[in-house]
Amino acid sequence: MATHVSWRAGGPVARAFFPADLADLAAFLGRVRYDEPLLLVGLGSNLLVRDGGFDGTAIFTHGALNTLRREPDGSFYAEAGVASPKLARFVGKQACAEAEFLAGIPGTVGGALAMNAGCHGGETWRYVEKVLMLNRSGEQVVRGPGDFAIGYRHAGLKSATDEIFAAAWFRFPPGDVEAAQERMKQLLERRVATQPLQLPNAGSVFRNPPGDHAARLIEAAGLKGTQIGGAQVSEKHANFIVNREGEATASAIEMLIGRIQAEVAEKFGIALIREVRIVGAVAYPSGHDGEGV
């Protein structure tokens, strides 16, 4: 998975499925074993697979679930594999506003829905009218925001647990094409200036605690530049961990995450919560009988 996640680190998955389109994914879900662990992968910008690997099937949505259109009622339909910046540009060109924040989210619509992704004052679910889900039988289910528990960097179904995001309908207020393009340009320039985009990273590692910023706490703890086995707390933005030389293991990245959490908790009494998703088994030395988490 090191070649499929933006951290450029991680172990293997047992199986991989690259659907041709939404119908192909639905057919696959209808025939795969019901107890098969599934891992949805978009651009891999918020994901780490432990070095011991993931004993299940990774489903790669980017480039497959890529339908994006304006509906007759004015809403925007985007499948889960559509890159968030692509949706932002499309909405802006349709003379609608407030989608510009999506240009700064380096993932897909599916990931943005799952984590209620946001930045610069915008949040994904603020603009969701309804979503299209697929259950483990491959059946399509249309749901509204009321079916979900939606919070800061999180959105989960209140009842069903076997459904995945397939697409969503968004609605944005009227706007100006040139204003939207200028706003996106400003946001992207700010992102380039403040984030270590030239190095492999997974975006913000931790959620911001209420009334504070994770980056400020990490820097105040004296952790900027701290390294473990090739993984480094970015010297440009303390809430980023970079794979500086491209040789860090998933274990090194996870260890550095744990050290940050421990030191911030010790110094400030604040428990930093991860934004990034970590899955799979821990890789133990030969002869060790430990089990993965």
C-alpha positions in Angstrom: 0.0 0.0 0.0 3.0 2.3 0.1 2.4 3.1 -3.6 -1.3 3.8 -2.9 -1.2 6.2 0.1 0.2 9.7 0.2 2.6 8.8 3.1 4.4 6.4 0.8 4.6 3.9 3.6 2.7 0.8 4.7 2.2 -2.9 4.3 0.3 -5.0 1.8 -3.4 -5.9 1.5 -4.4 -9.5 0.9 -6.7 -8.7 -2.0 -7.4 -5.6 -4.2 -10.4 -4.8 -6.3 -10.5 -2.0 -8.9 -14.1 -1.5 -10.0 -15.0 -0.4 -13.5 -17.8 1.8 -12.2 -20.6 1.9 -9.6 -22.5 -1.0 -11.1 -19.4 -3.1 -11.0 -18.8 -2.3 -7.4 -22.4 -3.1 -6.5 -22.0 -6.5 -8.3 -18.8 -7.2 -6.4 -20.3 -6.5 -3.0 -23.2 -8.8 -3.9 -20.8 -11.8 -4.4 -18.0 -11.2 -1.9 -18.1 -13.1 1.4 -20.2 -11.2 3.9 -17.4 -11.4 6.6 -14.7 -10.2 4.2 -13.0 -7.1 5.7 -13.2 -4.2 3.3 -11.0 -1.1 3.1 -12.2 1.8 0.9 -9.3 3.7 -0.7 -9.6 6.9 -2.6 -6.4 9.0 -3.0 -5.0 7.4 0.2 -4.4 10.9 1.7 -5.7 10.0 5.1 -4.7 6.4 5.5 -1.9 4.2 6.9 -1.8 0.4 6.6 0.4 -1.1 9.2 3.5 -3.0 8.1 1.9 -6.3 8.9 -0.7 -5.7 6.3 -4.5 -5.7 6.0 -6.1 -9.2 5.7 -9.0 -8.2 3.6 -9.9 -6.5 0.3 -9.0 -2.9 -0.6 -11.5 -1.3 -3.0 -10.0 1.5 -5.0 -12.6 4.1 -6.0 -10.6 6.9 -7.6 -10.8 6.8 -11.4 -13.7 4.4 -11.2 -16.5 6.1 -9.2 -15.9 9.3 -11.1 -19.3 10.6 -12.3 -19.7 14.3 -11.7 -22.7 16.3 -13.0 -25.1 19.1 -12.4 -28.7 17.8 -11.8 -31.8 19.5 -13.3 -32.8 20.7 -9.9 -29.5 22.6 -9.5 -27.8 20.1 -7.1 -24.4 18.5 -7.8 -24.1 14.7 -8.0 -20.6 13.4 -7.3 -19.5 9.8 -6.9 -17.2 8.7 -4.1 -14.1 8.5 -6.3 -14.3 12.1 -7.5 -11.4 14.2 -6.1 -12.6 17.0 -3.8 -10.6 19.7 -5.7 -12.3 18.5 -8.9 -15.7 19.0 -7.3 -14.6 22.5 -6.1 -13.6 23.6 -9.6 -16.7 22.2 -11.2 -19.0 23.9 -8.7 -17.2 27.2 -9.2 -17.5 27.1 -13.0 -21.2 26.5 -12.5 -21.5 29.9 -10.8 -22.0 28.6 -7.3 -20.2 29.6 -4.1 -18.8 28.1 -0.9 -17.3 24.9 -2.4 -13.9 26.5 -2.7 -12.7 25.0 0.6 -12.9 21.5 -1.1 -10.0 22.6 -3.3 -7.7 22.4 -0.2 -8.8 18.8 0.7 -6.4 16.3 -1.0 -8.8 13.4 -1.0 -12.0 12.1 -2.7 -15.7 12.8 -2.1 -16.0 9.4 -0.3 -13.4 10.3 2.2 -14.7 13.8 2.7 -18.1 12.3 3.5 -16.7 9.7 5.9 -14.8 12.3 7.9 -16.8 15.4 7.4 -13.7 16.9 5.9 -13.2 20.7 6.1 -10.9 23.6 6.2 -10.9 27.4 6.0 -14.3 27.5 7.7 -16.1 25.0 5.4 -17.3 21.5 6.2 -18.5 18.8 3.8 -21.8 17.9 5.4 -23.0 21.5 5.5 -23.8 21.1 1.8 -25.0 17.5 1.6 -28.6 17.0 0.6 -28.6 13.2 0.4 -26.2 10.4 -0.1 -26.2 7.2 -2.1 -25.0 4.2 0.0 -24.2 0.6 -1.0 -24.8 -2.2 1.5 -22.9 -5.5 1.6 -25.5 -7.1 -0.7 -24.8 -4.5 -3.3 -28.1 -2.8 -2.9 -28.4 1.0 -3.3 -29.8 3.0 -0.4 -30.5 6.7 -0.5 -30.1 8.4 2.9 -30.4 12.0 4.3 -28.2 13.8 6.8 -30.7 12.8 9.5 -29.6 9.2 9.2 -26.1 10.1 10.3 -24.3 11.3 13.5 -22.3 14.2 12.1 -19.6 15.9 14.1 -16.1 17.5 13.8 -14.2 15.3 11.4 -16.6 12.4 11.7 -19.9 11.2 10.1 -21.3 7.7 10.8 -24.6 6.0 10.3 -26.8 6.0 13.4 -28.2 2.5 12.7 -26.8 0.4 9.8 -23.1 -0.5 9.8 -22.7 -2.4 6.6 -23.0 0.5 4.1 -20.4 2.4 2.3 -20.5 5.8 0.6 -21.1 5.6 -3.1 -22.1 9.1 -4.1 -23.7 12.3 -2.8 -25.9 15.2 -3.9 -24.6 18.6 -2.8 -26.2 22.0 -2.9 -24.3 25.3 -2.9 -25.6 28.8 -3.0 -25.4 31.0 -6.1 -22.1 32.7 -6.7 -19.7 34.3 -9.2 -17.3 32.3 -11.4 -14.4 34.7 -11.1 -14.8 35.2 -7.4 -14.8 31.4 -6.9 -11.7 31.0 -8.9 -9.9 33.8 -7.1 -10.9 32.3 -3.7 -9.6 28.9 -4.7 -6.3 30.5 -5.9 -5.9 32.3 -2.6 -6.6 29.1 -0.6 -4.2 27.0 -2.6 -1.4 29.7 -2.4 -1.9 29.7 1.4 -1.7 25.9 1.5 1.5 25.8 -0.5 3.0 28.5 1.8 2.1 26.8 5.1 2.1 23.0 4.4 5.0 20.6 3.5 3.4 19.6 0.2 6.7 18.7 -1.4 7.2 15.8 1.0 5.1 12.6 1.4 2.5 13.4 4.1 -1.1 12.6 5.1 -2.4 16.1 5.8 -3.3 17.1 9.3 -2.5 14.2 11.7 -4.6 15.3 14.6 -8.0 17.0 15.1 -7.8 20.5 16.6 -8.9 20.4 20.3 -11.8 22.7 21.2 -10.5 26.3 21.3 -6.9 25.4 20.3 -4.8 24.1 17.5 -3.0 20.8 17.4 0.0 22.4 15.6 0.4 25.0 18.3 0.4 22.4 21.1 2.9 20.1 19.2 5.2 23.1 18.6 4.9 24.3 22.2 5.9 20.8 23.3 9.1 21.2 21.5 8.4 18.5 18.9 8.9 20.3 15.7 11.5 18.4 13.7 11.4 15.3 15.9 12.2 12.1 14.0 11.7 8.4 14.4 13.1 6.1 11.8 12.6 8.5 8.8 9.3 9.9 10.0 9.5 13.5 11.0 7.3 16.1 12.6 7.3 18.7 9.8 9.4 21.8 10.5 6.9 23.8 8.3 3.7 22.7 10.0 3.8 20.8 13.3 0.5 18.9 12.7 2.0 17.2 9.7 4.3 14.1 9.8 6.5 13.8 6.7 8.2 10.8 5.2 11.3 12.9 4.6 13.5 10.5 2.6 10.7 8.2 1.5 12.1 5.4 3.7 9.9 5.6 6.8 7.9 2.5 7.8 4.3 2.6 8.9 5.6 1.5 12.3 7.9 4.5 12.6 5.1 6.9 11.6 2.7 5.3 14.2 5.4 5.5 16.9 5.9 9.2 16.2 2.2 9.7 16.4 2.2 8.0 19.8 5.1 10.1 21.1 3.4 13.3 20.1 0.2 12.3 21.9 2.1 11.2 25.0 4.2 14.4 25.3 1.3 16.8 24.6 -0.8 14.9 27.2 2.0 15.1 29.7 2.8 18.8 29.2 -0.7 20.2 28.6 -3.2 17.5 29.8 -4.8 17.4 26.4 -5.5 14.2 24.5 -4.9 14.7 20.8 -7.2 12.6 18.6 -6.0 11.3 15.3 -7.6 12.4 12.0 -5.7 9.8 10.0 -7.0 6.3 9.8 -4.6 3.4 10.8 -5.6 -0.1 9.9 -4.0 -3.6 9.7 -1.7 -5.7 11.7 1.5 -4.8 13.5 4.6 -6.4 11.9 6.4 -8.3 14.6 10.0 -9.7 14.4 10.4 -13.3 13.2 9.5 -15.7 15.9 7.2 -13.3 17.8 3.7 -14.6 18.3 2.0 -11.3 18.9 -1.3 -10.5 17.1 -2.2 -7.4 15.1 -4.4 -4.7 16.5 
